[in-house]
Amino acid sequence: MFNVAGDEPISHRDLTTLLVRVAGSGTVDYVEWPAEKKAIDIGSFYANSTKFKTTTAWTPTVPLADGLRRTIEFYRAHFSRYVQPAAGTEGA
């Protein structure tokens, strides 16, 4: 099993902020983590790609922001192939 990640850890807050900025739209609502969940929270986690890189000689060549931008552009261009229109909205 492999983890594949970037070279630097990024928090969920920073990742969502980056995603909204790169997308040029969207919002994020941050809510306090429920107290009952904090008791079982694993804390910070980030993936480490060392095993994958060593095994495959792969290294990331696309920075995170560029990868997100490319992904957003792709799905915007091909949205209809992945999401079916809601009932009664075809041709609207």
WOGI-V641892 format. One line per field, one symbol per residue. ss: DSSP state (H for helix, E for strand, - for the rest). psi: psi as a letter, one per 20 degrees, with the letter a starting at -180 (. if undefined). burial: b if it has 9 or more other C-alpha atoms within 8 Angstrom, else e. A space follows every 10 residues. Layout:
BEGIN
ss=???
psi=???
burial=???
END
This chain:
BEGIN
ss=---------- -HHHHHHHHH HHH------- ----HHHH-- ---------H HHHHHH---- ---HHHHHHH HHHHHHH-HH HH-------- --
psi=qqppraipqp qgghghgggg ghhjrrrppp qppphhhhhj pibqpqqpjg gggghijqqp ipqggggggg gggghhhkgi ihpqqqpjip j.
burial=eebeebeeee eeeebbbbbb ebbeeeeeee eeeeeeeeee eeeeeeebbe bbbeeeeeee eeeebebbbe ebeeeeeeee eeeeeeeeee ee
END
